[in-house]
Amino acid sequence: MPTGLKPSSSPIAVSFSLAESAANTFTEDRIDLQLNPLDNEVFVVQGINLDPTVPSAIAGTNTQIHVSLTSTSQSGVRNLSSPACLATSVMNIQADAASLVPFSRTSVDTPAAGVEYIGILATNDFFLQIEGTNNAGALFLSGRMWGYRATASSSIYAALVQSEVLSS
């Protein structure tokens, strides 16, 4: 458990989904965690599983789906180099006229041994981003995030909110 936080719930699983608004179009959605800011409530993220659909298999065309989960609203899909990004997944199909080769990259679903949490969400929501490249139709993301609610002292809560807002 992070120092300075007191758990206020048992473990919670938050399920979500997002579809591109049109094929190969950046789309973002806001997911409300319904935290209580009056009680300095935060969400301690322990694991995230992102499950994007497979990109289109089109001979001679490279296709891709890139998805991310972030603590703040973004103008594009992010990777783990962004401080606001908690999880990301990319699936590519590299193609030539004769063959198709799939590739996938994803951040780990749960933290490595000894790591107690992936991140702390101090504001009421988190954001999902999706964008495909060269696909025949709109793609889809589903997933789940695990964690628990906790309360923080006023100074720790203020620092967490400021850090989250500045990381956007």
ChimeraX attribute file (.defattr): number of C-alpha atoms within 10 A of each C-alpha:
attribute: neighborCount
match mode: 1-to-1
recipient: residues
	/A:1	11
	/A:2	12
	/A:3	7
	/A:4	12
	/A:5	18
	/A:6	15
	/A:7	17
	/A:8	13
	/A:9	12
	/A:10	9
	/A:11	13
	/A:12	15
	/A:13	14
	/A:14	12
	/A:15	13
	/A:16	14
	/A:17	15
	/A:18	19
	/A:19	21
	/A:20	20
	/A:21	15
	/A:22	13
	/A:23	16
	/A:24	20
	/A:25	15
	/A:26	19
	/A:27	20
	/A:28	23
	/A:29	18
	/A:30	17
	/A:31	15
	/A:32	11
	/A:33	15
	/A:34	12
	/A:35	19
	/A:36	14
	/A:37	13
	/A:38	7
	/A:39	13
	/A:40	20
	/A:41	24
	/A:42	28
	/A:43	25
	/A:44	25
	/A:45	23
	/A:46	21
	/A:47	20
	/A:48	24
	/A:49	20
	/A:50	24
	/A:51	16
	/A:52	22
	/A:53	14
	/A:54	19
	/A:55	25
	/A:56	21
	/A:57	21
	/A:58	18
	/A:59	15
	/A:60	13
	/A:61	17
	/A:62	20
	/A:63	23
	/A:64	24
	/A:65	26
	/A:66	26
	/A:67	28
	/A:68	27
	/A:69	30
	/A:70	27
	/A:71	24
	/A:72	20
	/A:73	18
	/A:74	19
	/A:75	10
	/A:76	15
	/A:77	20
	/A:78	23
	/A:79	21
	/A:80	16
	/A:81	8
	/A:82	11
	/A:83	16
	/A:84	25
	/A:85	23
	/A:86	23
	/A:87	23
	/A:88	26
	/A:89	23
	/A:90	22
	/A:91	20
	/A:92	22
	/A:93	22
	/A:94	18
	/A:95	17
	/A:96	13
	/A:97	9
	/A:98	7
	/A:99	12
	/A:100	16
	/A:101	11
	/A:102	15
	/A:103	10
	/A:104	13
	/A:105	11
	/A:106	18
	/A:107	17
	/A:108	15
	/A:109	17
	/A:110	17
	/A:111	16
	/A:112	10
	/A:113	6
	/A:114	6
	/A:115	10
	/A:116	15
	/A:117	17
	/A:118	18
	/A:119	18
	/A:120	21
	/A:121	23
	/A:122	29
	/A:123	24
	/A:124	17
	/A:125	17
	/A:126	20
	/A:127	18
	/A:128	29
	/A:129	25
	/A:130	29
	/A:131	27
	/A:132	27
	/A:133	20
	/A:134	16
	/A:135	20
	/A:136	14
	/A:137	13
	/A:138	19
	/A:139	26
	/A:140	20
	/A:141	22
	/A:142	15
	/A:143	16
	/A:144	15
	/A:145	19
	/A:146	19
	/A:147	21
	/A:148	17
	/A:149	22
	/A:150	23
	/A:151	23
	/A:152	19
	/A:153	14
	/A:154	12
	/A:155	10
	/A:156	16
	/A:157	21
	/A:158	14
	/A:159	13
	/A:160	18
	/A:161	17
	/A:162	13
	/A:163	14
	/A:164	19
	/A:165	15
	/A:166	11
	/A:167	14
	/A:168	15
